[in-house]
Amino acid sequence: MVTYELRGDVALIGLNRPEKRNAISDRFVGQIEQAVLRARAEAKAGVIHGHGNHFCAGLDLAEHVQKTPLEGVEGSGKWHDVFTLLEFGSLPWFCALHGAVVGGGLELASAAHVRVADESAFFALPEGTRGIFVGGGGSVRTARLMGVARMTDMMLTGRSVDAETAERWNLVQYVVPEGQALETAVELATKAAANAAFSNYAVINALPRIQAMSRDDGLFVESFISSFSATTPEAEERLRAFLEKRAGKVTAPSRRA
């Protein structure tokens, strides 16, 4: 159900159940967990993508309807645990999105740090129309990205939105031509893999937590992380390289045609 590939310092995890539009079952979640743990040991950044015509059409409903309430709670908790490995680990994760990014698929994508969608991607949260509720962390992660009002609308009406709208709503950070999401995500992940490891860890783990703090607490924690990160050997070498003009300066972005 899951493929694994290492390209340099970037681990690629592929959802590989195309006959089911990569619908997520409990077994699928377990395989994602093993792939994420393997990537932590071997890579410096990761990309999640889908094989076939879609990224992920969400929860495997055939499996879900057979569960007791307790089994449902336990299954949801497992999703939370595995997706948290992505969100608060040591690696930056990028998602390459195409076709359906629906329900649990959007919840999985929301656990990554950067999302790249091609123009074929569409996004939906049809749980309300199915008589169920999100269970893979969407009420926390996805709502944080696009806001409660928009998520409420999607869940109540079952509407889907295209990649351009998803970018406007902050569900994705990049929209690329059809077929180019994976290539772009790998390029971005390769850049992130070249960062200082502690800087990546701080961005992934501190930044979202600071957002949940009071203003003064956030500024206090920021000071400590900023000071500590500057004392790492990697930071000292990179800062020295910049001062000695061995590292390039930040330049203006290229203009879109």
Residue pairs with C-beta under 8 A, 6 or more apart in sequence:
1 15
1 16
1 17
1 25
1 27
1 28
1 31
2 13
2 14
2 15
2 16
2 28
2 31
2 32
2 34
2 35
3 12
3 13
3 14
3 16
3 51
4 11
4 12
4 13
4 14
4 35
4 38
4 39
5 11
5 12
5 14
6 12
6 42
6 43
7 186
7 190
8 190
8 193
9 43
9 44
9 45
9 190
9 193
9 194
10 43
10 44
10 45
10 46
10 47
10 186
10 189
10 190
10 193
11 35
11 38
11 39
11 42
11 43
11 45
11 46
11 47
11 91
12 46
12 47
12 49
12 186
13 32
13 35
13 36
13 39
13 46
13 47
13 48
13 49
14 48
14 49
14 50
14 51
15 22
15 24
15 28
15 32
15 48
15 49
15 50
15 51
15 55
15 56
16 22
16 51
16 52
17 23
17 28
17 51
18 50
18 51
18 52
18 53
18 54
19 52
20 57
20 60
21 52
21 53
21 54
21 56
21 57
21 99
21 100
22 50
22 51
22 52
22 54
22 55
22 56
22 57
22 105
23 56
23 57
23 58
23 59
23 60
23 61
23 104
24 56
24 58
24 59
24 60
24 79
24 104
24 105
24 108
24 136
25 60
25 63
26 63
26 75
26 78
28 60
29 78
29 79
29 82
30 78
30 82
32 82
32 108
33 81
33 82
33 85
36 46
36 82
36 85
36 86
36 89
37 85
39 46
39 91
40 89
40 90
40 91
43 91
43 193
44 91
44 192
44 193
44 194
44 197
44 200
45 91
45 92
45 93
45 94
45 189
45 190
45 192
45 193
45 200
46 91
46 92
46 93
46 94
46 189
47 93
47 94
47 95
47 96
47 182
47 185
47 186
47 189
48 86
48 93
48 94
48 95
48 96
48 108
48 109
48 112
49 55
49 95
49 96
49 181
49 182
49 185
50 56
50 96
50 97
50 98
50 99
50 105
52 99
53 98
53 99
54 98
54 99
54 100
54 101
54 105
55 95
55 96
55 97
55 98
55 99
55 100
55 101
55 105
55 109
55 121
56 100
56 101
56 102
56 104
56 105
56 108
56 109
57 100
57 102
57 103
57 105
58 100
58 102
58 103
58 104
58 105
58 106
58 126
59 103
59 104
59 135
59 136
61 130
64 72
64 75
64 132
67 75
72 135
75 135
76 135
76 136
79 104
79 107
79 135
79 136
79 137
80 136
80 137
83 107
83 108
83 111
83 136
83 137
83 141
84 111
84 137
86 93
86 111
86 112
87 111
87 112
87 113
87 141
87 204
87 208
88 204
88 205
89 204
90 197
90 200
90 201
90 204
91 200
91 204
92 113
92 114
92 189
92 192
92 193
92 195
92 200
92 203
92 204
93 111
93 112
93 113
93 114
94 112
94 113
94 114
94 115
94 116
94 185
94 186
94 188
94 189
94 192
95 108
95 109
95 112
95 114
95 115
95 116
95 185
96 116
96 118
96 181
96 182
96 184
96 185
96 186
97 109
97 115
97 116
97 117
97 118
97 121
97 163
97 172
97 181
98 117
98 118
98 120
98 121
98 178
98 179
98 181
99 120
99 121
99 122
100 122
100 124
101 109
101 117
101 121
101 122
101 123
101 124
101 166
102 122
102 123
102 124
102 125
102 126
102 160
103 124
103 125
103 126
103 127
103 134
104 135
104 136
106 123
106 124
106 125
106 138
106 142
106 171
107 134
107 136
107 137
107 138
107 141
107 142
108 136
109 115
109 171
110 137
110 138
110 141
110 142
110 144
110 145
110 171
111 137
111 141
113 203
113 204
114 173
114 174
114 185
114 188
114 192
115 171
115 172
115 173
115 174
116 172
116 173
116 174
116 175
116 176
116 181
116 184
116 185
116 188
117 163
117 166
117 167
117 172
117 174
117 175
117 176
117 181
118 163
118 175
118 176
118 177
118 178
118 179
118 180
118 181
119 162
119 163
119 164
119 175
119 176
119 177
119 178
120 163
120 178
121 162
121 163
121 166
121 172
121 181
122 160
122 161
122 162
122 163
123 154
123 160
123 161
123 162
123 163
123 165
123 166
123 171
124 154
124 158
124 159
124 160
124 161
125 134
125 138
125 142
125 151
125 154
125 155
126 155
126 158
127 133
127 134
127 155
128 155
128 156
128 157
128 158
129 158
133 139
134 142
134 155
138 151
139 151
142 151
142 171
143 151
145 169
145 170
145 171
146 169
146 170
146 171
147 169
150 169
153 159
154 161
161 169
163 172
163 175
164 175
166 172
166 175
167 173
167 174
167 175
174 184
174 188
176 184
192 200
196 229
196 232
196 234
196 235
196 238
197 234
198 229
198 232
198 234
198 235
199 229
199 234
199 235
202 225
202 229
206 221
206 222
206 225
209 221
210 218
210 221
210 222
211 218
213 221
229 235
230 236
230 239
238 247
241 247
